Amino acid sequence: MIRYGIIGCGMMGQEHLHNIALLPETQVCAIYEPNAAMARAAQSIAPQADMSSSLDDLLRRKDLDCLVIASPNHCHLDQLQTIAEQQSVPILVEKPLFTSADDTEHMLKFAKNYKAPVWVAMEYRYMPPIASFIEQADAVTGGIKMLTIREHRLPFLRKVGDWNRFNKNSGGTLVEKCCHFFDLMRLIMKSEPIRIMASAGQDVNHLDEVYNGQRSDILDNAYVIVDFENGSRAMLELSMFAEGSEYQEELSAVGAKGKIEAKVPGPGRFWPAHQGPAPEPKIIKSPRSPKGSMTQTVAVDPHLLAAGDHNGATFYQHEKFLDVVKGNAQDVEVSLEDGYKAVVMGLAAQESALHGRAVEFDM
């Protein structure tokens, strides 16, 4: 029996609870969630878990085999450092790893000194249609020259204390939301970024939202172009006021031989019932010769769809993390280095959008 401790049980933390419950020989034994309503919701999902009064209280337990951090973004680094002072167990930590350029040295120090495995939760890698896209992309394209990731989705959901309404807490939209996509870019392109150019704004959402005298300052739309060392390029197109879209994420990769696309529906709980069944994920392959596209549906287990908002990805991620905890897999698939670089790209994109200029860097 693998015993989990969970730190943070808001919306994403509860998704982790549902998916851990689907894994054999696992048990959530301790939860730290300071918000009373979220703690009650977490305990209803994992009634066997003890509710810890603080992070230190949870870490005093020596019977936990691993930890999952799903707290607000600006808490992640401090909590990682606190864990490092008291324990050394495998950790799955939600993205982003940190939220400010001022945190980079602290993050690098933690990465250097922490001896147990740390897996950064990048669920989008494990969505079945995106995983299929990644697996087939090189063969279909003959080597990717252009990658486009489009996310047309609903606005940011309400979170405890409205922490996600402010750049200082979330890192900014291009860190909080889009580090997923920058991680995908590096993974798919098999290369490191050298230049980022972004144009972004807060044009529709949260314009009249004021909390404790402070107006929400998060972006709700952006174009981001990324140049890579190998000469390829990628673009992100983000709109967070497009919840009427049939598909939430659409990926397209093009090379000398052809094009491949992935179409990913958003969370089923937001699909309007009057429209009938929610759309199914698809892969579309379009060779240059012979011309003609081929479409395949990517099936996702309904039980996994019901366990969260990420097309089953959270379950597949936990399966692989569990292999690491058990010692069946030697290395994590999404490393601290991956998580670090995704945040650096997001921060560079935020800076580019703010100042209206390209940002160059060496990873």
N, C-alpha and C positions, 0 to 999 in steps of 0.2 A: 504494500500500500504506500503510494507516494503522497506525502502530506504537504499541502499548500498553505502559505500565508498570503493574504490579499491585502494590499495597501491601496485604499481608494475604491469605493463601490458606487460611483455614480453610474451614468448610462453605460459607459464602456466597461467599467468594472463588473457590472451585472451581466454583460455579454460574456465576459470571461468566465463568470460563475456558471452560466448555462452551458458553456462549451466544455469546461472541465468536468461537469457532471456527465457528459457523454463519453468520457474516457474511462476505460476499465482500470480498476485498481488505483483509483485516485480519490482523495478526500480533501476538501477545504476544511482546515482545522481552526484557522484563526483569521479574523477580519478586523482591520482598523479602518473605520469610516466615521469621521467626526460629525457629519451632518445626520441628525436624528432620523429624518425621513428616508434618506438613502440607506442608513443602517438598518431600518426596519425592512425596507425592500430587499436588501441583501440577505437578511436573516430568513426571510420567507423563501428565498431560493436555496440557501444553504443552512437549514435549521440546525445542523449538527455542529456548525462552527461556533467557536467562542468569540465574543465581541470584545476586542481589546480597547482599552481606554486611551491609548496613545501608541505611537510608533515604538517608543521604548518598551512599552508593556508587551507588544507583540514580539519584539526582538529578544526579550528575556526568555522566550520559549526556545528550547534547544532540540525540540522534536520535529521541527519543520525541515523538509527536504528541499524546498525551493520557495521563492517569493515572486509575486506578480505585482508590479506597480502600475496602477491605473488612476492615479491622482491627477489633479490639474497640472498643466504643463510646467508652471513655474515652481512646482514642488519637486520635480523629478530629481534634479541634481542634488539638492540638499538631502533628499531621502536616500539616494545612492551613497552619499558620503556618510550618512548616519549608519546605514547598514554596514559599510566597510569598517567602521570603528568597532562593531560588535559581533559581526558574523561573517562567514565566507561560504555562502550557498549559491547555487544557480539562481539567476534572476531573469525574469522576462519583464522588460520595462517598456511601457507605451512610448510611442513617439510624441513629441520631439524630445531628444535627450536633454536639451537645454534651450534657453529662450533669448539669450543675449550674447553679443560678441565678448562681453566682459566675463562670461562663464567659460570661455574656451580653455584657458590654462587649467582651471579646476577640473574640467571634464577630462583633459588629457592626463592629468595627474591621477585621477581615479582609474582611468583605463590602464595606466601603467602599473598601478599597485594592486588592483583587485585581482585575486588569483582564481576565483571561481568563474564559470562561464556566465556571460551576460548576453542575452538575446534581445535585440531591439524589435519591438512589435511593428512590423511593416506589413499589415494584413493584405494590402493590395497585391503583393507578389503571389499570394496563395488563392486569390479568387480563381475558380476553375477556368473561366474564359481567358483571363489574363495569363494564367500559367500555360494554357494551351497556345496562346499567342506567342509567348516567349519561346516555348519549345520549338515552334515551327518557323519563326520569323526569318532566321538566317537561310534556311532551305528555300523558302518561298521567294525571298527578295534577292538572294544571291549576295547578301551583305548589305546591311541597312545603311542608306545614305541620309534618309530623312525620317524622323519619327515625330508624330503629332499625338499629343494626349489632350483630349477635350473632356472637361467635366462641366456639365450643365446640371445644376442641382438646386435644392432648396436652400434657404438661408441657414446660417448657424442656428442650431437648436438652443433652447434655454439650458444653462448649466447652473449648478449651485453657486450662489453669490454672483452670478453673471460675470464670472471671471473671463469668459471667452469673448467679451465685448471690448477688451483692451489689449493693445499690442504688448504692453509691459508684462502682462500675464501669459499671453499665448505665444509670444514671439512674433506676432503678426500673421496675417492670413497665409502668406507665402511660406511661412515656417510651419504654423499649426496645421493647416490643411494640406499644403502642397509638398512638404518634405516627403510624403508618400510618392509623389510623382517624380521628384528629383532622384529618389532612390531607384525608381523604375528606370529612369533614363540611364543612369550609370550601369545598372544591371543589363539592360537590353543592348546598349551601345558597346559594352565591354571596353569602355574608355573613360578617361577623366575629363571633366569640364575645364575649360580655360577662360571662358568669357560668358557673361550673362548680361542680357539686355531686357528690361522689363518696362512695361507701361501698365499702370493700374490705377484704380480709384475706388472711392466709396460713393456710389452714385444713386443707389436705390434703397438699400437696407440700412436700418438702425440710425437713420439720419436724425431722428427726433428723440433718440434714447439717451437719457442722462441718468447717471447713477452717482449718488453722493456728490452732486455738483460737477461731475466729469462726463463729457460727451463721448459716446462710443467712437473709437477711431480706427476700426478694423476695415480693411479693404473688402469689397464684395465682387470685384471683377478684375481680370488681368490677362495680358498676353506676356509670355516670357519666352525668349529665344536663348538657347544654350548652344555654344560652339564647343566641340570636343577635340581632344588631341589628335584623334585619328582622322580628322577632316569632316566627320559627320556632324549633323546638327539636329536639334530637337526643339519642339515648340509646345508650350503649355497654353491652352485656352481655358480660362476659368470664368464661369458666370454662376453666381450664387443667388440669382433671381430667375432661374429657368426651370422651376419645379414642374412645369407642364411638359417637359421633354419625355419622349418614350424611353430613351436610354440615358442613364446618368453619366456613364463613362464610355468614351469611344476612343480607341487607339488605332493608329494607322502607321504602318512602316512600309517604306518604299525603297527599292533597290533596283539594280540593273535588270534583274529577272522578273520582277513583279511586285505586287502589293499584297499585304495582309492586314485585315482589320479585325478588331474585337469590339463587340457591343455588349455593354454590361448594364442591366437594369438597376435602378436604385432599390432601396429597401422596400420589400413587399408591403409593409404596413402603411406606407404612404401612397400606394397605388390606388387611384379612385375606383371604387367598386363598380360604378356605372359603366366603366370601360371594359368590363369583363376580366378574363384572366390577365395577370401581369405578363409583360413580354418575357421571352426566354433569351438567355445569353446566346450570342452567335459569334462564329468565326467566318469571315469571308476572305477567300483567296482569289486574287485576280492576276494571273500570269500575263506577261506581255505577249507571249506567243506559246500556244494558240490563245487568242483572246477569248474571254468569257469567264465570268466569275462563278465560284462554287461556294455555296453557303452550307455550313453545318451548325446544328444546334448543340450546345454544351449543357448537358443535363447536370443539375445540382440536386443532391438529396434533399427532399422537403423537410426532413428533420433538422438538417443543418441550416436551411433557410429560416426555420422557425427559431433557431437559437441565437440569432443576431442579425445585424444589418449589413453584413459584408459577404454575402453570397457564399457562405460556408467557409470563408477563408480563415476565420478565427479558430475553427476546429482543426483544420489542416495544420495551421501554425502551431497549435498546442500539441498535436500529435508529434510533430518533429521536435519541439522543445522537450517533451516528455522523454523522447529517446536520448536526448542529451543528459537530462537529469538522471536517468537510469544507467547511463554509461554505455548505451548502445550506439550512440553517435559521438564521435570525438569532438567535432567542432560545431558551433552554432552557424546557421546559414545567414543570419543577419547580424553582423558583428557591431561592436562599439564603433569601429572605424566607419562602417556603412552608415550608422546612425549619425555620427559626427559630421560626415561629409554631406549628408542630406540637409542637416541644419545649416551648415556653412553656405550651401547653395541657396537655401531659402533666405538667409540673412543678406546674401549678396543681391538677390532679386529684390528684396525690400529696399535695399539701399539704392539700387538702380532706378526703381520706380520713384523713389523720393527725390532723387537728384537729377533725373532725366539723362543719365549717361550710362554707358556700358561699364561693367565692373570686371576687371581681369584679375585672375588669381592662379596660384599654383597649388594644387592639392598635394 
